[in-house]
Amino acid sequence: MEVRSKTKSNIDEILEQYKEIGSDRYNLLNLYTLTIDTKHTQKFDDALSLIKKDNKDILFVHVSDIINNINYHCKNNCKLKTFLQYHGISNYNSTNSLIQGAKRNSITLVAVYDDGYLIEYKFIKSIINVNVNIDSNRFDSSLKKTNITKEVCNQAKNLCEFYQKLKIKNIHRNAENDNKSKSLLLEEMISIYTYLLGNELINKKIGIYYEDILIKKSANSKGHFYVKATSPLYKGESYLNQLLIYDFIFSDDLDNLDFWKDNKAMIEEYLLEKKKNNQKKKDINKKAVSNSCYN
């Protein structure tokens, strides 16, 4: 995904109004923010906001920040030990879900577009308020103003208009998931997040050590990378990639590089084990479906 530079923008000036003295998080509580998921979703880990400023579209893609639920500032081995021992069973799934009406910490992509072209972006730590959890079918009906509030209808319309204006669309389901029941619009926004993050991290020193492990090359987009970082409430890999964001985007501390180099084998082993377990579950489900067909 290329950043078009013909149009000038200053993203730091745009974000200035959201800064708070004494905090490293941008206050985005006043942005109208919604999640789009299936009606069966119980844990919400990504959300969207969109505003217009100076004839430009400013997209905010929020992902639940679960790093604050561990002591990030403890020794690096503590970070990894905490993750390997408690991921999937700790209470951060419920305390970080982006549920309606809740204030939540987020890792937010802020992307500025001009006439459908990306001209500037930045990843930030933020605090958000989710105005509504909306399922994908209801999101579609909001465009017809069917039993939907005016605020939801306006934001849905603005997001769809923005989606239609995009000059380059980067949906590749291998970049994040293959959930075909999700909104195509949401998939596109998630794709933007994963690709911009992947291409930023591959250019950091960590890139040469974790290419094809956590930072993966797209099979469908030559020269581009992606990072699975938008499902931290469900996937351990997303949690690890949030640590990468903290260590190499929010920090310039080169000491972090030694931690990732020293623990590379352990992380690879963990990811391989998860992959094997996931395949076992798929095989079991496939067998169950096959047996039900014969019965």
C-alpha positions in Angstrom: 0.0 0.0 0.0 1.6 3.3 -1.1 1.3 6.6 0.6 0.6 9.3 -1.9 2.6 12.4 -1.1 1.3 14.9 -3.7 -1.1 16.3 -1.2 0.4 17.7 2.0 -1.1 17.0 5.4 0.2 17.3 9.0 -1.2 14.5 11.0 0.4 15.8 14.2 -1.6 19.0 13.8 -4.8 17.0 13.3 -4.1 15.0 16.4 -3.2 18.0 18.5 -6.8 18.6 19.6 -6.9 15.1 21.1 -3.8 15.4 23.3 -4.0 15.4 27.0 -1.4 16.9 29.3 0.3 14.2 31.4 -1.0 11.3 29.3 0.6 9.3 26.5 -2.8 8.4 25.2 -4.9 10.5 22.8 -8.4 11.2 24.0 -10.8 10.1 21.3 -13.8 9.8 23.6 -15.8 12.3 21.6 -15.4 10.5 18.2 -18.4 8.6 17.2 -17.2 5.0 17.3 -18.9 1.8 16.3 -18.0 -1.9 16.0 -19.3 -4.1 13.1 -19.5 -7.8 13.8 -21.8 -10.8 13.4 -24.8 -10.9 15.8 -23.2 -13.8 17.6 -20.0 -11.9 18.5 -19.5 -11.7 22.3 -16.0 -10.1 22.4 -15.3 -7.0 20.3 -11.7 -6.2 19.5 -11.9 -3.7 16.7 -13.9 -0.5 16.0 -14.1 2.3 13.4 -14.4 6.1 13.4 -14.4 8.5 10.5 -14.3 12.3 10.4 -13.9 14.9 7.7 -11.4 17.8 8.0 -10.3 20.3 5.3 -12.0 18.1 2.6 -10.0 15.1 3.7 -11.2 11.8 5.2 -9.6 10.8 8.4 -10.1 7.1 9.3 -9.6 5.8 12.8 -9.2 2.0 13.1 -9.2 1.1 16.8 -8.0 -2.3 18.2 -8.4 -3.2 21.8 -5.1 -2.6 23.7 -4.6 -5.5 26.0 -1.0 -4.7 26.9 -2.1 -2.4 29.7 -3.4 -5.5 31.5 0.1 -6.8 32.1 3.0 -4.9 33.6 4.6 -3.8 30.4 7.4 -2.1 32.2 8.5 -5.2 34.0 11.5 -7.1 32.7 11.1 -8.5 29.2 11.0 -12.1 30.3 8.1 -11.3 32.6 6.2 -10.0 29.5 6.7 -13.2 27.6 6.1 -15.5 30.7 2.9 -13.7 31.4 1.7 -14.1 27.8 2.7 -17.8 27.5 1.1 -18.8 30.8 -2.1 -16.7 30.8 -3.2 -15.9 27.3 -6.7 -17.0 26.7 -7.6 -17.6 30.3 -7.0 -14.3 32.0 -9.8 -11.7 32.5 -8.5 -9.2 30.0 -10.9 -10.7 27.4 -13.9 -9.2 29.3 -12.2 -6.0 30.6 -10.9 -5.0 27.2 -13.8 -6.0 24.9 -15.0 -2.9 23.0 -18.6 -3.1 24.3 -21.1 -0.3 23.8 -20.8 2.5 26.3 -17.4 1.4 27.7 -14.3 3.5 27.8 -11.4 1.4 26.5 -7.7 1.7 25.8 -6.9 1.2 22.1 -4.1 1.0 19.6 -5.4 3.2 16.9 -4.4 3.7 13.3 -5.1 7.3 12.1 -5.0 7.4 8.3 -5.6 10.6 6.3 -7.1 10.2 2.8 -7.5 12.8 0.0 -9.8 11.9 -2.8 -9.5 8.2 -2.0 -5.7 8.2 -1.7 -3.8 7.6 1.5 -1.5 10.5 2.2 -0.4 10.1 5.8 -0.9 7.7 8.7 0.2 7.2 12.3 -0.3 4.5 15.0 -1.2 5.9 18.4 -2.2 4.9 21.9 -5.7 6.2 22.6 -8.7 5.9 24.8 -12.1 5.5 23.0 -15.8 5.3 23.8 -17.8 2.8 21.8 -21.1 4.3 20.9 -22.7 1.2 19.4 -22.0 -2.5 18.7 -23.8 -3.2 15.4 -24.0 -6.5 13.5 -23.2 -6.5 9.8 -26.8 -7.1 8.7 -28.0 -4.2 10.8 -25.2 -2.0 9.4 -26.4 -2.7 5.9 -30.0 -1.9 7.0 -28.8 1.4 8.6 -28.2 2.7 5.0 -32.0 2.3 4.5 -32.7 4.0 7.9 -34.6 1.0 9.2 -35.0 1.3 13.0 -31.6 3.0 13.3 -30.7 6.1 15.1 -29.6 9.2 13.1 -26.1 9.0 14.4 -25.6 5.4 13.4 -27.2 6.1 10.0 -24.9 9.1 9.4 -21.7 7.2 10.3 -22.7 4.2 8.3 -23.3 6.4 5.3 -20.0 8.2 5.7 -18.1 5.0 6.0 -19.7 3.5 2.9 -19.0 6.7 0.9 -15.4 6.6 2.1 -15.1 2.9 1.1 -16.4 3.6 -2.4 -13.9 6.4 -2.8 -10.9 4.3 -2.0 -8.7 4.2 -5.1 -6.8 1.1 -4.0 -8.5 -1.7 -2.1 -6.4 -4.3 -0.4 -8.7 -7.0 0.8 -6.7 -10.3 1.2 -8.4 -12.6 3.6 -5.1 -14.4 4.4 -4.0 -11.1 5.9 -6.3 -11.5 8.9 -9.0 -14.1 8.7 -11.4 -15.9 6.4 -14.6 -15.0 8.1 -16.8 -14.4 5.0 -19.8 -13.4 7.2 -18.1 -10.2 8.2 -18.8 -6.9 6.5 -16.6 -6.3 3.4 -16.3 -2.7 4.5 -14.8 -3.8 7.9 -12.5 -6.3 6.2 -11.1 -3.5 4.1 -10.5 -1.3 7.1 -8.8 -4.2 8.9 -6.7 -4.8 5.8 -5.5 -1.2 5.9 -4.5 -1.6 9.5 -2.7 -4.9 9.0 -0.8 -3.8 5.9 0.3 -0.4 7.1 1.5 -2.1 10.3 3.3 -4.9 8.5 5.1 -2.6 6.2 6.2 -0.3 9.0 7.5 -3.1 11.2 9.4 -4.8 8.3 11.4 -1.6 8.0 12.4 -1.7 11.7 15.4 -3.6 12.9 13.0 -6.3 14.1 12.0 -7.0 10.5 15.0 -9.1 9.6 14.5 -11.5 12.5 10.7 -11.9 12.3 9.9 -11.9 8.6 7.7 -14.9 7.9 7.2 -15.5 11.6 5.1 -12.5 12.8 5.7 -10.1 9.9 4.4 -12.0 6.8 4.6 -11.3 3.1 1.4 -11.1 1.3 0.8 -13.8 -1.3 -1.5 -11.5 -3.3 0.3 -8.2 -3.1 3.9 -8.0 -4.3 6.3 -6.4 -2.0 3.8 -5.8 0.8 3.7 -7.3 4.3 1.0 -7.7 6.9 0.8 -8.3 10.6 -2.0 -10.1 12.4 -2.7 -7.6 15.2 -6.4 -6.9 15.1 -7.8 -9.9 17.1 -6.0 -9.7 20.5 -9.0 -11.0 22.4 -9.0 -14.2 20.4 -5.5 -14.8 19.0 -2.2 -15.1 20.8 -0.4 -13.9 17.7 -2.2 -10.6 17.8 -1.1 -10.2 21.4 2.6 -10.8 20.4 2.2 -8.3 17.6 0.9 -5.7 20.0 4.1 -6.1 22.0 6.0 -5.4 18.7 4.0 -2.2 18.3 5.0 -1.1 21.8 8.6 -2.1 21.5 9.3 -0.8 18.0 6.7 1.9 17.1 5.9 3.4 20.4 9.5 3.1 21.6 12.9 3.5 20.1 14.6 1.4 22.8 17.1 -0.8 21.0 17.3 -3.0 24.1 14.0 -4.4 23.1 15.7 -6.0 20.1 17.8 -8.3 22.3 14.6 -9.6 23.9 13.0 -10.6 20.6 16.2 -12.1 19.3 16.8 -14.1 22.5 13.2 -15.4 22.6 12.8 -16.1 18.9 12.9 -19.9 19.2 10.4 -19.9 22.1 8.0 -17.7 20.1 8.3 -19.8 17.0 7.6 -22.9 19.1 4.5 -21.3 20.6 3.2 -20.3 17.2 3.8 -23.8 15.7 2.0 -25.4 18.6 -1.0 -23.1 18.2 -1.0 -23.9 14.5 -1.0 -27.6 15.2 -3.8 -27.3 17.8 -5.9 -25.2 15.4 -5.5 -27.8 12.6 -6.6 -30.6 15.1 -9.7 -28.6 15.9 -10.5 -28.2 12.2 -10.0 -31.9 11.5 -12.2 -32.8 14.4 -15.0 -30.5 13.2 -14.6 -31.7 9.7 -14.9 -35.3 10.9 -18.0 -34.4 13.0 -19.7 -32.8 10.0 -18.8 -35.8 7.8 -20.3 -38.3 10.4 -23.5 -36.2 10.7 -24.0 -36.5 6.9 -23.9 -40.3 7.1 -26.2 -40.4 10.1 
